Amino acid sequence: MKNFSARDAKNQFGLLIDTARVDPVVIEKHGRPVVVVCSVEEFDRLRRIASKHSDPTKKGSE
């Protein structure tokens, strides 16, 4: 996972998007991680997993 400072994320937004499409990117502010940017596909995958864990009636695995 790659890290960007908040300043670099702002100044290199296109690169941030391209990078996050391949692998999630941690955005740091004052040296501390504050958010993660990921692709829509990765976000959807994580939501499906979370949904299965929160609803015991759903079965199956990723």
All heavy atoms as TSV, in Angstrom:
chain	resi	resn	atom	element	x	y	z
A	1	MET	N	N	0.847	-1.170	0.000
A	1	MET	CA	C	0.000	0.000	0.000
A	1	MET	C	C	0.893	1.235	0.000
A	1	MET	O	O	1.840	1.320	0.761
A	1	MET	CB	C	-0.899	-0.023	1.248
A	1	MET	CG	C	-2.075	0.866	1.120
A	1	MET	SD	S	-3.294	0.818	2.458
A	1	MET	CE	C	-3.516	-0.888	2.790
A	2	LYS	N	N	0.566	2.168	-0.863
A	2	LYS	CA	C	1.354	3.397	-0.990
A	2	LYS	C	C	0.769	4.485	-0.087
A	2	LYS	O	O	-0.420	4.492	0.197
A	2	LYS	CB	C	1.346	3.850	-2.444
A	2	LYS	CG	C	2.238	5.024	-2.691
A	2	LYS	CD	C	2.603	5.157	-4.136
A	2	LYS	CE	C	3.452	6.399	-4.264
A	2	LYS	NZ	N	4.542	6.285	-5.132
A	3	ASN	N	N	1.614	5.390	0.345
A	3	ASN	CA	C	1.193	6.517	1.176
A	3	ASN	C	C	1.432	7.819	0.427
A	3	ASN	O	O	2.441	7.967	-0.267
A	3	ASN	CB	C	1.987	6.559	2.484
A	3	ASN	CG	C	1.668	5.408	3.390
A	3	ASN	OD1	O	1.252	4.347	2.959
A	3	ASN	ND2	N	1.873	5.619	4.660
A	4	PHE	N	N	0.500	8.757	0.585
A	4	PHE	CA	C	0.633	10.115	0.067
A	4	PHE	C	C	0.410	11.058	1.240
A	4	PHE	O	O	-0.457	10.804	2.079
A	4	PHE	CB	C	-0.470	10.427	-0.948
A	4	PHE	CG	C	-0.214	9.992	-2.363
A	4	PHE	CD1	C	-0.100	8.660	-2.703
A	4	PHE	CD2	C	-0.139	10.933	-3.380
A	4	PHE	CE1	C	0.086	8.260	-4.002
A	4	PHE	CE2	C	0.056	10.547	-4.697
A	4	PHE	CZ	C	0.175	9.207	-5.010
A	5	SER	N	N	1.142	12.158	1.266
A	5	SER	CA	C	0.781	13.214	2.214
A	5	SER	C	C	-0.470	13.893	1.655
A	5	SER	O	O	-0.755	13.808	0.456
A	5	SER	CB	C	1.915	14.230	2.353
A	5	SER	OG	O	2.055	14.976	1.164
A	6	ALA	N	N	-1.211	14.577	2.513
A	6	ALA	CA	C	-2.399	15.295	2.045
A	6	ALA	C	C	-2.013	16.319	0.981
A	6	ALA	O	O	-2.719	16.486	-0.018
A	6	ALA	CB	C	-3.099	15.965	3.231
A	7	ARG	N	N	-0.911	16.975	1.156
A	7	ARG	CA	C	-0.438	17.973	0.183
A	7	ARG	C	C	-0.139	17.309	-1.160
A	7	ARG	O	O	-0.556	17.804	-2.209
A	7	ARG	CB	C	0.796	18.690	0.707
A	7	ARG	CG	C	1.371	19.674	-0.322
A	7	ARG	CD	C	2.555	20.418	0.203
A	7	ARG	NE	N	2.062	21.364	1.208
A	7	ARG	CZ	C	2.778	21.827	2.201
A	7	ARG	NH1	N	4.021	21.455	2.357
A	7	ARG	NH2	N	2.263	22.683	3.053
A	8	ASP	N	N	0.584	16.178	-1.133
A	8	ASP	CA	C	0.890	15.478	-2.376
A	8	ASP	C	C	-0.378	14.959	-3.048
A	8	ASP	O	O	-0.498	14.995	-4.271
A	8	ASP	CB	C	1.865	14.329	-2.135
A	8	ASP	CG	C	3.273	14.805	-1.824
A	8	ASP	OD1	O	3.584	15.988	-2.105
A	8	ASP	OD2	O	4.061	13.996	-1.284
A	9	ALA	N	N	-1.318	14.482	-2.245
A	9	ALA	CA	C	-2.584	13.988	-2.802
A	9	ALA	C	C	-3.308	15.106	-3.539
A	9	ALA	O	O	-3.861	14.901	-4.621
A	9	ALA	CB	C	-3.455	13.414	-1.688
A	10	LYS	N	N	-3.306	16.305	-2.962
A	10	LYS	CA	C	-3.949	17.460	-3.588
A	10	LYS	C	C	-3.202	17.872	-4.860
A	10	LYS	O	O	-3.823	18.088	-5.902
A	10	LYS	CB	C	-3.991	18.633	-2.614
A	10	LYS	CG	C	-4.668	19.875	-3.177
A	10	LYS	CD	C	-4.634	21.007	-2.196
A	10	LYS	CE	C	-3.304	21.709	-2.343
A	10	LYS	NZ	N	-3.221	22.998	-1.683
A	11	ASN	N	N	-1.888	17.959	-4.766
A	11	ASN	CA	C	-1.085	18.433	-5.889
A	11	ASN	C	C	-0.930	17.412	-7.009
A	11	ASN	O	O	-0.638	17.787	-8.146
A	11	ASN	CB	C	0.295	18.872	-5.404
A	11	ASN	CG	C	0.229	20.114	-4.534
A	11	ASN	OD1	O	-0.710	20.901	-4.621
A	11	ASN	ND2	N	1.223	20.280	-3.673
A	12	GLN	N	N	-1.089	16.131	-6.686
A	12	GLN	CA	C	-0.907	15.067	-7.676
A	12	GLN	C	C	-2.159	14.191	-7.735
A	12	GLN	O	O	-2.088	12.961	-7.721
A	12	GLN	CB	C	0.313	14.229	-7.308
A	12	GLN	CG	C	1.597	15.018	-7.272
A	12	GLN	CD	C	2.769	14.186	-6.786
A	12	GLN	OE1	O	2.679	12.965	-6.653
A	12	GLN	NE2	N	3.883	14.833	-6.538
A	13	PHE	N	N	-3.314	14.845	-7.814
A	13	PHE	CA	C	-4.583	14.122	-7.738
A	13	PHE	C	C	-4.716	13.054	-8.820
A	13	PHE	O	O	-5.193	11.955	-8.567
A	13	PHE	CB	C	-5.756	15.100	-7.791
A	13	PHE	CG	C	-7.056	14.470	-7.431
A	13	PHE	CD1	C	-7.308	14.029	-6.137
A	13	PHE	CD2	C	-8.041	14.310	-8.387
A	13	PHE	CE1	C	-8.517	13.450	-5.804
A	13	PHE	CE2	C	-9.254	13.733	-8.064
A	13	PHE	CZ	C	-9.492	13.297	-6.765
A	14	GLY	N	N	-4.292	13.364	-10.029
A	14	GLY	CA	C	-4.349	12.382	-11.116
A	14	GLY	C	C	-3.537	11.142	-10.799
A	14	GLY	O	O	-3.990	10.010	-11.028
A	15	LEU	N	N	-2.333	11.336	-10.279
A	15	LEU	CA	C	-1.494	10.204	-9.890
A	15	LEU	C	C	-2.135	9.419	-8.747
A	15	LEU	O	O	-2.112	8.181	-8.744
A	15	LEU	CB	C	-0.098	10.690	-9.471
A	15	LEU	CG	C	0.864	9.615	-8.985
A	15	LEU	CD1	C	1.135	8.582	-10.077
A	15	LEU	CD2	C	2.170	10.255	-8.497
A	16	LEU	N	N	-2.731	10.129	-7.808
A	16	LEU	CA	C	-3.427	9.459	-6.701
A	16	LEU	C	C	-4.520	8.543	-7.234
A	16	LEU	O	O	-4.614	7.374	-6.841
A	16	LEU	CB	C	-4.022	10.493	-5.744
A	16	LEU	CG	C	-4.987	9.959	-4.686
A	16	LEU	CD1	C	-4.287	9.039	-3.711
A	16	LEU	CD2	C	-5.667	11.103	-3.964
A	17	ILE	N	N	-5.334	9.052	-8.150
A	17	ILE	CA	C	-6.412	8.234	-8.724
A	17	ILE	C	C	-5.850	7.018	-9.442
A	17	ILE	O	O	-6.326	5.894	-9.258
A	17	ILE	CB	C	-7.277	9.080	-9.681
A	17	ILE	CG1	C	-8.094	10.095	-8.883
A	17	ILE	CG2	C	-8.198	8.191	-10.522
A	17	ILE	CD1	C	-8.813	11.106	-9.746
A	18	ASP	N	N	-4.841	7.224	-10.279
A	18	ASP	CA	C	-4.242	6.105	-11.011
A	18	ASP	C	C	-3.666	5.068	-10.066
A	18	ASP	O	O	-3.813	3.858	-10.283
A	18	ASP	CB	C	-3.148	6.608	-11.956
A	18	ASP	CG	C	-3.695	7.431	-13.109
A	18	ASP	OD1	O	-4.917	7.355	-13.375
A	18	ASP	OD2	O	-2.898	8.164	-13.727
A	19	THR	N	N	-3.018	5.512	-9.006
A	19	THR	CA	C	-2.414	4.600	-8.033
A	19	THR	C	C	-3.491	3.837	-7.279
A	19	THR	O	O	-3.396	2.617	-7.088
A	19	THR	CB	C	-1.517	5.383	-7.053
A	19	THR	OG1	O	-0.538	6.104	-7.798
A	19	THR	CG2	C	-0.820	4.460	-6.075
A	20	ALA	N	N	-4.546	4.535	-6.847
A	20	ALA	CA	C	-5.616	3.909	-6.056
A	20	ALA	C	C	-6.417	2.900	-6.866
A	20	ALA	O	O	-7.025	1.993	-6.291
A	20	ALA	CB	C	-6.531	4.982	-5.488
A	21	ARG	N	N	-6.416	3.024	-8.175
A	21	ARG	CA	C	-7.120	2.036	-9.008
A	21	ARG	C	C	-6.426	0.681	-8.957
A	21	ARG	O	O	-7.061	-0.352	-9.170
A	21	ARG	CB	C	-7.210	2.522	-10.445
A	21	ARG	CG	C	-8.153	3.718	-10.577
A	21	ARG	CD	C	-8.309	4.148	-11.992
A	21	ARG	NE	N	-9.085	3.134	-12.699
A	21	ARG	CZ	C	-9.120	3.033	-14.014
A	21	ARG	NH1	N	-8.418	3.854	-14.766
A	21	ARG	NH2	N	-9.863	2.099	-14.579
A	22	VAL	N	N	-5.140	0.678	-8.652
A	22	VAL	CA	C	-4.356	-0.561	-8.594
A	22	VAL	C	C	-4.297	-1.117	-7.177
A	22	VAL	O	O	-4.415	-2.320	-6.963
A	22	VAL	CB	C	-2.927	-0.308	-9.132
A	22	VAL	CG1	C	-2.071	-1.546	-8.986
A	22	VAL	CG2	C	-2.978	0.178	-10.571
A	23	ASP	N	N	-4.116	-0.232	-6.193
A	23	ASP	CA	C	-3.942	-0.648	-4.800
A	23	ASP	C	C	-4.379	0.515	-3.905
A	23	ASP	O	O	-4.124	1.673	-4.251
A	23	ASP	CB	C	-2.454	-0.967	-4.563
A	23	ASP	CG	C	-2.197	-1.782	-3.318
A	23	ASP	OD1	O	-3.073	-2.570	-2.921
A	23	ASP	OD2	O	-1.105	-1.639	-2.746
A	24	PRO	N	N	-5.038	0.233	-2.789
A	24	PRO	CA	C	-5.451	1.320	-1.898
A	24	PRO	C	C	-4.274	2.218	-1.504
A	24	PRO	O	O	-3.132	1.777	-1.405
A	24	PRO	CB	C	-6.002	0.592	-0.677
A	24	PRO	CG	C	-6.460	-0.719	-1.215
A	24	PRO	CD	C	-5.453	-1.071	-2.278
A	25	VAL	N	N	-4.585	3.509	-1.302
A	25	VAL	CA	C	-3.580	4.508	-0.955
A	25	VAL	C	C	-3.959	5.154	0.378
A	25	VAL	O	O	-5.101	5.572	0.565
A	25	VAL	CB	C	-3.498	5.615	-2.035
A	25	VAL	CG1	C	-2.519	6.702	-1.631
A	25	VAL	CG2	C	-3.121	5.016	-3.380
A	26	VAL	N	N	-3.006	5.222	1.296
A	26	VAL	CA	C	-3.207	5.892	2.580
A	26	VAL	C	C	-2.833	7.358	2.422
A	26	VAL	O	O	-1.769	7.674	1.903
A	26	VAL	CB	C	-2.330	5.248	3.682
A	26	VAL	CG1	C	-2.441	6.020	4.991
A	26	VAL	CG2	C	-2.702	3.786	3.885
A	27	ILE	N	N	-3.735	8.243	2.856
A	27	ILE	CA	C	-3.450	9.680	2.850
A	27	ILE	C	C	-3.105	10.075	4.279
A	27	ILE	O	O	-3.864	9.789	5.214
A	27	ILE	CB	C	-4.665	10.508	2.371
A	27	ILE	CG1	C	-5.181	10.004	1.022
A	27	ILE	CG2	C	-4.303	11.992	2.325
A	27	ILE	CD1	C	-4.205	10.107	-0.112
A	28	GLU	N	N	-1.952	10.715	4.433
A	28	GLU	CA	C	-1.473	11.122	5.757
A	28	GLU	C	C	-1.553	12.632	5.921
A	28	GLU	O	O	-1.331	13.374	4.971
A	28	GLU	CB	C	-0.021	10.687	5.954
A	28	GLU	CG	C	0.171	9.192	5.908
A	28	GLU	CD	C	1.620	8.792	6.043
A	28	GLU	OE1	O	2.515	9.659	5.881
A	28	GLU	OE2	O	1.876	7.608	6.281
A	29	LYS	N	N	-1.889	13.049	7.112
A	29	LYS	CA	C	-1.889	14.465	7.456
A	29	LYS	C	C	-1.034	14.612	8.705
A	29	LYS	O	O	-1.286	13.921	9.707
A	29	LYS	CB	C	-3.318	14.944	7.710
A	29	LYS	CG	C	-3.453	16.429	7.708
A	29	LYS	CD	C	-4.903	16.836	7.560
A	29	LYS	CE	C	-4.959	18.326	7.342
A	29	LYS	NZ	N	-6.319	18.770	7.120
A	30	HIS	N	N	-0.039	15.452	8.627
A	30	HIS	CA	C	0.921	15.636	9.724
A	30	HIS	C	C	1.556	14.292	10.120
A	30	HIS	O	O	1.762	14.011	11.293
A	30	HIS	CB	C	0.255	16.291	10.929
A	30	HIS	CG	C	-0.385	17.606	10.611
A	30	HIS	ND1	N	0.347	18.721	10.246
A	30	HIS	CD2	C	-1.684	17.972	10.568
A	30	HIS	CE1	C	-0.484	19.720	10.010
A	30	HIS	NE2	N	-1.717	19.296	10.188
A	31	GLY	N	N	1.812	13.450	9.110
A	31	GLY	CA	C	2.489	12.179	9.347
A	31	GLY	C	C	1.613	11.066	9.900
A	31	GLY	O	O	2.094	9.973	10.152
A	32	ARG	N	N	0.314	11.340	10.080
A	32	ARG	CA	C	-0.595	10.315	10.615
A	32	ARG	C	C	-1.600	9.898	9.556
A	32	ARG	O	O	-2.161	10.753	8.857
A	32	ARG	CB	C	-1.351	10.865	11.832
A	32	ARG	CG	C	-0.436	11.136	12.999
A	32	ARG	CD	C	-1.141	11.633	14.262
A	32	ARG	NE	N	-2.555	11.377	14.325
A	32	ARG	CZ	C	-3.458	12.284	14.683
A	32	ARG	NH1	N	-3.096	13.512	14.995
A	32	ARG	NH2	N	-4.735	11.964	14.735
A	33	PRO	N	N	-1.860	8.600	9.405
A	33	PRO	CA	C	-2.838	8.158	8.418
A	33	PRO	C	C	-4.240	8.634	8.800
A	33	PRO	O	O	-4.633	8.527	9.963
A	33	PRO	CB	C	-2.733	6.633	8.456
A	33	PRO	CG	C	-2.062	6.301	9.733
A	33	PRO	CD	C	-1.260	7.492	10.145
A	34	VAL	N	N	-4.962	9.203	7.820
A	34	VAL	CA	C	-6.307	9.707	8.108
A	34	VAL	C	C	-7.393	9.097	7.221
A	34	VAL	O	O	-8.526	8.937	7.671
A	34	VAL	CB	C	-6.381	11.247	8.039
A	34	VAL	CG1	C	-5.619	11.882	9.178
A	34	VAL	CG2	C	-5.888	11.775	6.717
A	35	VAL	N	N	-7.079	8.774	5.987
A	35	VAL	CA	C	-8.061	8.152	5.094
A	35	VAL	C	C	-7.363	7.192	4.144
A	35	VAL	O	O	-6.147	7.266	3.953
A	35	VAL	CB	C	-8.858	9.189	4.254
A	35	VAL	CG1	C	-9.687	10.090	5.131
A	35	VAL	CG2	C	-7.970	9.975	3.349
A	36	VAL	N	N	-8.167	6.325	3.550
A	36	VAL	CA	C	-7.678	5.418	2.516
A	36	VAL	C	C	-8.521	5.646	1.278
A	36	VAL	O	O	-9.753	5.720	1.350
A	36	VAL	CB	C	-7.782	3.945	2.964
A	36	VAL	CG1	C	-7.395	2.997	1.836
A	36	VAL	CG2	C	-6.919	3.694	4.190
A	37	VAL	N	N	-7.867	5.759	0.136
A	37	VAL	CA	C	-8.546	5.898	-1.152
A	37	VAL	C	C	-8.373	4.582	-1.888
A	37	VAL	O	O	-7.262	4.044	-1.964
A	37	VAL	CB	C	-7.940	7.054	-1.983
A	37	VAL	CG1	C	-8.632	7.170	-3.330
A	37	VAL	CG2	C	-8.020	8.357	-1.218
A	38	CYS	N	N	-9.487	4.059	-2.409
A	38	CYS	CA	C	-9.405	2.787	-3.138
A	38	CYS	C	C	-10.303	2.847	-4.364
A	38	CYS	O	O	-11.138	3.752	-4.504
A	38	CYS	CB	C	-9.784	1.621	-2.236
A	38	CYS	SG	S	-11.497	1.610	-1.693
A	39	SER	N	N	-10.162	1.865	-5.228
A	39	SER	CA	C	-10.976	1.786	-6.435
A	39	SER	C	C	-12.421	1.463	-6.062
A	39	SER	O	O	-12.710	0.933	-4.983
A	39	SER	CB	C	-10.441	0.691	-7.362
A	39	SER	OG	O	-10.630	-0.571	-6.764
A	40	VAL	N	N	-13.321	1.756	-6.972
A	40	VAL	CA	C	-14.734	1.435	-6.774
A	40	VAL	C	C	-14.904	-0.079	-6.630
A	40	VAL	O	O	-15.683	-0.546	-5.797
A	40	VAL	CB	C	-15.584	1.981	-7.947
A	40	VAL	CG1	C	-16.994	1.448	-7.905
A	40	VAL	CG2	C	-15.570	3.486	-7.944
A	41	GLU	N	N	-14.166	-0.833	-7.407
A	41	GLU	CA	C	-14.263	-2.292	-7.338
A	41	GLU	C	C	-13.862	-2.807	-5.959
A	41	GLU	O	O	-14.522	-3.684	-5.400
A	41	GLU	CB	C	-13.393	-2.948	-8.421
A	41	GLU	CG	C	-13.850	-2.657	-9.836
A	41	GLU	CD	C	-13.370	-1.315	-10.389
A	41	GLU	OE1	O	-12.572	-0.622	-9.744
A	41	GLU	OE2	O	-13.822	-0.970	-11.492
A	42	GLU	N	N	-12.781	-2.263	-5.410
A	42	GLU	CA	C	-12.331	-2.676	-4.084
A	42	GLU	C	C	-13.350	-2.255	-3.018
A	42	GLU	O	O	-13.663	-3.013	-2.108
A	42	GLU	CB	C	-10.962	-2.074	-3.773
A	42	GLU	CG	C	-10.430	-2.414	-2.399
A	42	GLU	CD	C	-10.094	-3.885	-2.187
A	42	GLU	OE1	O	-10.184	-4.685	-3.137
A	42	GLU	OE2	O	-9.730	-4.244	-1.056
A	43	PHE	N	N	-13.904	-1.061	-3.145
A	43	PHE	CA	C	-14.908	-0.575	-2.209
A	43	PHE	C	C	-16.146	-1.480	-2.235
A	43	PHE	O	O	-16.665	-1.871	-1.191
A	43	PHE	CB	C	-15.280	0.868	-2.541
A	43	PHE	CG	C	-16.285	1.460	-1.612
A	43	PHE	CD1	C	-15.951	1.786	-0.302
A	43	PHE	CD2	C	-17.584	1.690	-2.034
A	43	PHE	CE1	C	-16.876	2.336	0.564
A	43	PHE	CE2	C	-18.516	2.243	-1.178
A	43	PHE	CZ	C	-18.166	2.557	0.129
A	44	ASP	N	N	-16.611	-1.834	-3.430
A	44	ASP	CA	C	-17.765	-2.731	-3.553
A	44	ASP	C	C	-17.482	-4.090	-2.927
A	44	ASP	O	O	-18.335	-4.668	-2.255
A	44	ASP	CB	C	-18.167	-2.906	-5.012
A	44	ASP	CG	C	-18.816	-1.670	-5.605
A	44	ASP	OD1	O	-19.279	-0.797	-4.831
A	44	ASP	OD2	O	-18.856	-1.578	-6.848
A	45	ARG	N	N	-16.273	-4.609	-3.146
A	45	ARG	CA	C	-15.889	-5.902	-2.565
A	45	ARG	C	C	-15.933	-5.838	-1.042
A	45	ARG	O	O	-16.471	-6.723	-0.382
A	45	ARG	CB	C	-14.490	-6.299	-3.043
A	45	ARG	CG	C	-14.046	-7.683	-2.597
A	45	ARG	CD	C	-12.617	-7.961	-3.024
A	45	ARG	NE	N	-11.657	-7.218	-2.228
A	45	ARG	CZ	C	-11.259	-7.584	-1.000
A	45	ARG	NH1	N	-11.730	-8.668	-0.437
A	45	ARG	NH2	N	-10.376	-6.856	-0.347
A	46	LEU	N	N	-15.386	-4.761	-0.485
A	46	LEU	CA	C	-15.382	-4.604	0.966
A	46	LEU	C	C	-16.801	-4.457	1.519
A	46	LEU	O	O	-17.121	-4.990	2.586
A	46	LEU	CB	C	-14.523	-3.405	1.368
A	46	LEU	CG	C	-13.027	-3.561	1.087
A	46	LEU	CD1	C	-12.316	-2.232	1.290
A	46	LEU	CD2	C	-12.427	-4.646	1.943
A	47	ARG	N	N	-17.660	-3.746	0.792
A	47	ARG	CA	C	-19.057	-3.593	1.230
A	47	ARG	C	C	-19.783	-4.925	1.227
A	47	ARG	O	O	-20.565	-5.206	2.138
A	47	ARG	CB	C	-19.786	-2.604	0.339
A	47	ARG	CG	C	-19.407	-1.178	0.677
A	47	ARG	CD	C	-20.096	-0.170	-0.173
A	47	ARG	NE	N	-21.528	-0.422	-0.308
A	47	ARG	CZ	C	-22.348	0.334	-1.015
A	47	ARG	NH1	N	-21.888	1.372	-1.651
A	47	ARG	NH2	N	-23.621	0.051	-1.098
A	48	ARG	N	N	-19.525	-5.751	0.213
A	48	ARG	CA	C	-20.162	-7.077	0.177
A	48	ARG	C	C	-19.716	-7.915	1.359
A	48	ARG	O	O	-20.531	-8.588	1.999
A	48	ARG	CB	C	-19.839	-7.794	-1.137
A	48	ARG	CG	C	-20.629	-7.285	-2.317
A	48	ARG	CD	C	-20.510	-8.207	-3.524
A	48	ARG	NE	N	-19.135	-8.469	-3.935
A	48	ARG	CZ	C	-18.421	-7.711	-4.760
A	48	ARG	NH1	N	-18.960	-6.614	-5.268
A	48	ARG	NH2	N	-17.202	-8.034	-5.090
A	49	ILE	N	N	-18.435	-7.881	1.670
A	49	ILE	CA	C	-17.916	-8.634	2.817
A	49	ILE	C	C	-18.537	-8.126	4.113
A	49	ILE	O	O	-18.992	-8.918	4.941
A	49	ILE	CB	C	-16.375	-8.546	2.880
A	49	ILE	CG1	C	-15.750	-9.300	1.705
A	49	ILE	CG2	C	-15.853	-9.082	4.211
A	49	ILE	CD1	C	-14.267	-9.056	1.537
A	50	ALA	N	N	-18.584	-6.816	4.284
A	50	ALA	CA	C	-19.161	-6.236	5.503
A	50	ALA	C	C	-20.629	-6.586	5.621
A	50	ALA	O	O	-21.121	-6.880	6.716
A	50	ALA	CB	C	-18.963	-4.727	5.510
A	51	SER	N	N	-21.327	-6.569	4.517
A	51	SER	CA	C	-22.748	-6.893	4.519
A	51	SER	C	C	-22.980	-8.343	4.941
A	51	SER	O	O	-23.888	-8.633	5.717
A	51	SER	CB	C	-23.327	-6.648	3.127
A	51	SER	OG	O	-24.662	-7.047	3.064
A	52	LYS	N	N	-22.157	-9.240	4.450
A	52	LYS	CA	C	-22.292	-10.656	4.826
A	52	LYS	C	C	-22.011	-10.872	6.301
A	52	LYS	O	O	-22.637	-11.689	6.947
A	52	LYS	CB	C	-21.357	-11.516	3.978
A	52	LYS	CG	C	-21.820	-11.643	2.555
A	52	LYS	CD	C	-20.848	-12.442	1.733
A	52	LYS	CE	C	-21.288	-12.446	0.284
A	52	LYS	NZ	N	-20.335	-13.141	-0.570
A	53	HIS	N	N	-21.072	-10.117	6.850
A	53	HIS	CA	C	-20.735	-10.259	8.265
A	53	HIS	C	C	-21.787	-9.635	9.159
A	53	HIS	O	O	-21.981	-10.073	10.289
A	53	HIS	CB	C	-19.361	-9.652	8.560
A	53	HIS	CG	C	-18.232	-10.482	8.034
A	53	HIS	ND1	N	-17.912	-11.714	8.550
A	53	HIS	CD2	C	-17.366	-10.263	7.030
A	53	HIS	CE1	C	-16.891	-12.209	7.888
A	53	HIS	NE2	N	-16.538	-11.354	6.948
A	54	SER	N	N	-22.479	-8.625	8.679
A	54	SER	CA	C	-23.479	-7.955	9.515
A	54	SER	C	C	-24.858	-8.612	9.395
A	54	SER	O	O	-25.709	-8.386	10.233
A	54	SER	CB	C	-23.575	-6.475	9.169
A	54	SER	OG	O	-24.060	-6.320	7.851
A	55	ASP	N	N	-25.075	-9.412	8.363
A	55	ASP	CA	C	-26.366	-10.078	8.167
A	55	ASP	C	C	-26.160	-11.583	8.207
A	55	ASP	O	O	-25.737	-12.185	7.237
A	55	ASP	CB	C	-26.965	-9.657	6.822
A	55	ASP	CG	C	-28.362	-10.219	6.602
A	55	ASP	OD1	O	-28.801	-11.083	7.392
A	55	ASP	OD2	O	-29.009	-9.795	5.641
A	56	PRO	N	N	-26.482	-12.225	9.344
A	56	PRO	CA	C	-26.218	-13.663	9.484
A	56	PRO	C	C	-27.063	-14.520	8.552
A	56	PRO	O	O	-26.781	-15.693	8.371
A	56	PRO	CB	C	-26.552	-13.948	10.938
A	56	PRO	CG	C	-27.410	-12.821	11.393
A	56	PRO	CD	C	-27.062	-11.645	10.530
A	57	THR	N	N	-28.092	-13.962	7.900
A	57	THR	CA	C	-28.905	-14.768	6.975
A	57	THR	C	C	-28.247	-14.930	5.617
A	57	THR	O	O	-28.612	-15.801	4.863
A	57	THR	CB	C	-30.299	-14.129	6.780
A	57	THR	OG1	O	-30.153	-12.846	6.171
A	57	THR	CG2	C	-31.038	-14.007	8.101
A	58	LYS	N	N	-27.261	-14.089	5.309
A	58	LYS	CA	C	-26.547	-14.198	4.032
A	58	LYS	C	C	-25.453	-15.242	4.167
A	58	LYS	O	O	-24.734	-15.275	5.146
A	58	LYS	CB	C	-25.973	-12.864	3.612
A	58	LYS	CG	C	-27.031	-11.861	3.244
A	58	LYS	CD	C	-26.412	-10.615	2.713
A	58	LYS	CE	C	-27.499	-9.625	2.333
A	58	LYS	NZ	N	-26.942	-8.391	1.815
A	59	LYS	N	N	-25.311	-16.057	3.126
A	59	LYS	CA	C	-24.286	-17.101	3.144
A	59	LYS	C	C	-23.404	-16.956	1.915
A	59	LYS	O	O	-23.773	-16.318	0.947
A	59	LYS	CB	C	-24.927	-18.483	3.166
A	59	LYS	CG	C	-25.712	-18.730	4.429
A	59	LYS	CD	C	-26.315	-20.098	4.421
A	59	LYS	CE	C	-27.118	-20.292	5.699
A	59	LYS	NZ	N	-27.792	-21.549	5.733
A	60	GLY	N	N	-22.259	-17.613	1.966
A	60	GLY	CA	C	-21.330	-17.577	0.828
A	60	GLY	C	C	-20.054	-16.889	1.204
A	60	GLY	O	O	-19.946	-16.272	2.242
A	61	SER	N	N	-19.084	-17.025	0.346
A	61	SER	CA	C	-17.795	-16.394	0.606
A	61	SER	C	C	-17.296	-15.744	-0.654
A	61	SER	O	O	-17.745	-16.040	-1.748
A	61	SER	CB	C	-16.789	-17.424	1.108
A	61	SER	OG	O	-16.571	-18.405	0.123
A	62	GLU	N	N	-16.369	-14.834	-0.493
A	62	GLU	CA	C	-15.751	-14.123	-1.608
A	62	GLU	C	C	-14.698	-14.978	-2.224
A	62	GLU	O	O	-13.953	-15.640	-1.614
A	62	GLU	CB	C	-15.118	-12.820	-1.113
A	62	GLU	CG	C	-16.151	-11.813	-0.719
A	62	GLU	CD	C	-16.935	-11.263	-1.910
A	62	GLU	OE1	O	-16.319	-10.854	-2.905
A	62	GLU	OE2	O	-18.146	-11.275	-1.852
